[in-house]
Structures are given as C-alpha cells and as structure tokens.
C-alpha cells in the first residue's frame, strides 16, 4: 500500500502524503511520488492543476529521512537509489500542469525543497519553513541553495540557510516564499478551492504560461549537480551528520523493538 493518496476534485488532482508519525520522505515514498507525477503529466485533458499536501497533523513533509541518507553515505545503498526524489522534483517543475504545495505546518530540508520545485506554495497560519541542514553538518542537496535564492533573493536565502533559520507564515508571505496564507481550520478544503480558482482557466493557457515562466527561473543542471556533489561529500564525511544519523537510527531501533515486544 502506498503513502501517496490520489484524489480528483474536478480538474485538480490532489496527492496527499501519509507516512506517520512525522511525514518524513524516504526512498520508497520518493519513487512512488515520481511515478504518480509521471502518470498525472499524461492526463492533460482531465487534470489542469496538481496539488500536494500532507495527511499528518502539523506536517507537510518534515524532512528527508536521515537514516536513509546515512545508509547511502556509508555505501550500504547506492546513490542511484535516491534518483526517484530527483525525478519527482523534475516532474513538479517540468510537467505541463502547474503544481502547488499546500503546507499546513512543517516543511524543512527535503520537504521544503519539494515545495520549492512546485509552481506555487500556500501555507496555513502555523506553517514553518526552513533549510536547516547546517545544524546537522550538511547543506541543502536537492536544489534548496539554488531555488530558494531565485525565489526570495540572495540576501534572504543566505540568512535563512547559513543561520538555519525557521521561517513562520507572515515572514514567508512577505518574502514571497508563500503565495498565500490560509486559516488552519479547514485548510485542506480551502487549499483545494484556491487551486480550483486557477484550474478554471483554459488548460492550454495554464500549461503554456507555466512553461514560459519557467524559462526565466529554471536552475541550470550544472548548478544542481555542483550542489549535490557538495551535499554528498558532507553526508560521507561530516562527523556532526554521522552523530545525528546514529541518534535517529538508534531511536528507530528502540521504537521497533518496543512494538515487537507488545
């Protein structure tokens, strides 16, 4: 059973992420998302807008699963295993339909980078966004250093990434990180309605407009490759990251053992 649930609301396709307890993205969930987006990209006659949201209270996507990254850094899993995440980001940016991240709560690290690859971002009043990777000895490794500064400006991006700062709804709206802030109450339905207003326009015009707008802001692949090279270098060498990964893996093992003993 997958962790991405697909629903249709008229011309809006809604993909809801449900991976308890904190909606952390892992390798399998990335592969599933990429496959879902590839399928939706072919449905241009029926789907005009794609909306991503989270099922867990207070989370869009908390961040990418640290133990998964650690296994890749140790060579236990090949780097190619994370290719599904790269494909998902590319689909969000390049599929014909405008893509919207509807964020009710936390979107840090890989969760933020997924939202940054979308055409638009809307959040609830309790949203908190961040690229705090330097806290654990890393940097954003999936376009965060590139897409964030293109969206909110060089100075603001430096401040947020180097300071590992978490940004709340009001500031995110002011910076342009969010396009709209909606109430927490009934956020999901309000997000779908917000997306539906866009989907009312002729689909062919939406698709052409997205493509044209992307010409000015698409990140060169060589810049993404350089960022990714720096990221994996830290995954393999950072003692701070290795300590954090060991902590998370230990906590997961303890939780699994407790469940098995019940």
N, C-alpha and C positions, 0 to 999 in steps of 0.2 A: 504494500500500500504506500502511495506516495505522500509527500509532505506539502505539495502544491496543489490546492484545490481550484479547479477552473469553474467559473460560473459566467453566464451571459446575462447582461442587462441591456436589452436592445442591442445597439451597436457597440457597447462597451463590454470588453472581456475583462473579468476580474480574476486575478491569480492571488490566492490567499496562502501565505506561508504558515505552517503549523508544525513546529518542532519544539515541544516542551523540553525544559522549562523556560528557556530564555530566547527561543528562536535564533539559535546560533547556526550559521550557514556552514555546511560541511561539503565534502567532495561529492557525495551522492546527491545531496539537495541541489548542488550547482549543476550537475549533469541533468537532473530532472528539469530544472528551470530552463536550461538551454534547449532541451527537447520541446518543452511546452511553447517557448517563444518561436522556435522554428516552425512549429505547426501553425501557430496563430499568424505568422507572417504570410502564410499562403492563403489566408481567409479574408482577403481584402474586399470581397463582395459582401461580407457579413459583419466584419469587425473593423471599426474605424479608429478605436482608441483601446489601449491596453493599460489597465490599472493594476499595480502591485500593492499589496497591503499585508499586514500581519494578523494572525489569529490570537496570539498570546497577549494578554492584557499588559499594556505598557511597553511593548516591544514591536518594532518593525522587523529589523534584524539586529540583534545585539552586537555581533561582530562575527568574523570568521572564526571557526573552531580552532583554537590554539593547538590542541594535541594533534590535529590533522596536519597543521603546518610543521609541527615539530617532527613528526614521522617522516615527512618529506625532507626536512633539513638533515635528519640522521641517515638518509639514504634508504630507509625501510620501504618507502613508496616513491616511485619515480615522479619527477616534476610534471611529467605529462599527465599525471592523474588529475591535476587541477585545471586542465585545459577546458573543462566544462564551464568553469567560472569565467574564463576569458571569452568563451563563446557566448555565454549569457550576456555579458557586458556589451559585446559587439552587436548582438541582436537588439538589445534595448536601444542602442544608438542608431543602428542602421536599418532595422525592419521598417517597412513602409508606414506603419501606424505610429502616431505619437504615443509615447509611453509616459505614464505618470506614477510616481511613488507617493503613496498615501501613508504618512508616517505618524502613528499615534504612540509616541514615547521614544524609546532609544533607537538610534541608528548610528553606531560607531564603527570605525575601521572599515571592514569589508561591507558592512551594511550601509554605511554612508557612501562608499564607492559605488555600490549597486544603484543607489538613489541618484548619485551624480551622473551616471550614464543614462538616466531617463531624460526625456524631453522637459518634463516639469516635475516639481515637487510641492506637495501640500502637506501641512502638518497640523496636529492638534495643538491646543494650548499647553499641553505638557510635553511637547516634543523636546528632545535634546539630541543634538548632532555633534559629531566630533571625529577627528582623525588623531586619536591619542596614542598612536603606535610607539612614539618615542618613549613613552612611560615604560614599555616592556623591551626596550632596546632595538626596536625596528623602525621602519618608515612605512608610510602608505605604499603598497606594492601593486595596486590594481587600478592605477590612474588617478589616485587621490591627489598627488602633488601637482598633477597636470590639469585635471578637470576643475578642481576647486579654485585655483587661481584664475582660470579662464572665466569662471562663473562670478566670483566675488572680488577679484582683483588681487594683485601681487602682495600688497602690504597686509591685507586681512588674512590671506592664506598663510603667509609666513607666520603671523602672530598665532593663528589657530594651530598650525601643525607643529611649530617649534615649541610653543607653550603647552601643547597637548590640552588645549582649552576645550571645554564643553560649551556649546552654544545653545541657548534656550530660544523659544519661539519668537519673541519680539526682536531679538538681535538678528536671528536668521532671516526674518522677513525684511528687516532693514537692509541687510547685506545683499539680499537677492538670492540667498541660499534656498529660501522657500518662496513660492509664488503666492501662497495664501495660507492663512491660519484659520482653522475652523474649530468650533467648540468640541470638547471631549465627548460630551453627550451626543450619542447618535452619530459619531464621527464617520463610521463606515458608510452609512446611507448618505450622509452629506457629501462624502468624497465621490460616491458613485454619481450623485446628482451633479456635482461640479464637473466630473468627466463627461457626463451626458450632455451638458451645455456645449462642450467642444464637439462632441460627436454629432450634433445636429447639423453641422456644416457639411457641405458636399465632401465625400470621402476623397475624391481625386484631388481636391484643392488642399485638404489637410496633408495628404501624402506629399504633394509637391512642395508645400510650404515647409514641411519638416526637412525634406531633402535640401532645399535651398538654404534654410537657416543653418543646417549642419555644415555647409561648405565653408562658412566663416569661422567655425569654432571646433571643428574636428581636430583631435590631437594627433600629430604625426606619429606613425607607428614606431619610428626610431626613438622618440622621446619615451613612449611607453616601454619599449624594450630596455632602455637605459635605466628607467625607474625600477623595472622588475629585476634587473641584474643586481642593482644595489640592495634591493629588498632581500633576495635570496642569499646574498653574501652575508647579511646580518642574521638571517634565520640559521645559517650554518655556523656562525662564529660568535654571536652575541651571548655573553655569559648571563646577562640580565634576562634575555628571552628564554634561554635554556632553564633558568631557575623558575621562571613563571610557568613554562610548559610542564616542568616536573611537578609543580604545585597543582596545576589543573589536572594532570593525569593521575596524580595521587588521589585527589578529591573524587575523580570519576571512578577509580577503582574501589574506593571506600563505599561510594553510593551503590555501585553494582553489587558489592559483597553484602551490603545491608539488605538489598532487595532479595538476593538469593537465599539469605538466612530466614526470611519470613515464611 
